[in-house]
């Protein structure tokens, strides 16, 4: 798909646009965003909606108290 010359050219363009000093910050920012995204997905799967108790269950609880 991409040849080695294409990848080198893209790398040079990225360095020119962002500067060599900003690349580590850009990389860590992207990595942190990916980690937060994965964490958010895994947490949303763990969260369950609370069960709604029926009126029958509520009256039984009140009677037992």
N, C-alpha and C positions, 0 to 999 in steps of 0.2 A: 504494500500500500504506500508507505512512505519509504523513500530511500535514505541512505545515510546523509547525502548532501541536503535533502529537504529538512531533516531533523536538525542538522547543524545550522542551517539558515534560520529555522524557527527559533533555535536557542539564541542565536545572535540578536534576532529581533526582540526577543523577550528581555535580554540583558540591556539592550539600548532603551527600550520603553520603560522598564522599571528601575534600572540601575543595579549594579552589582551589590550594593549595600542593602537594598530593599528585598532582594530575593530570599534570604533566610527568613525574614519576617513574613513575607508572602507565603512561603512554604509552611511555616508553623501555623499561620492563620488558617490555611486550607486544611491542614491536618487536624487542628482543633475543631473546626467546623464539622468535619467528617465524624470525629469522635462524638461530638455532642449530638449529631444526627442519629448515629447508631444507638447511643444511650437513650435518646428520646423514644426511638422505636421500641427498644426492648422494655422500657418502663411502661409504655402504653399497653403492651401486651400483658404485663403483670397486673395492671389495675383492672379490677372488676367492679361492675356496678353493684351497689348495695342491694340486697334483696328487700323487696317491699313485703311487709308482713300484712297478712289479711286481717280484716276486722275480727274474724273468729279467733285468730291467734292472740290479738290484743286483748280481747275480752277474757280469754283464758288466763293470760298473764295477770290481769288485774284481779281476777277472782282468786288466783293462787297467792297473791300478796296479801 
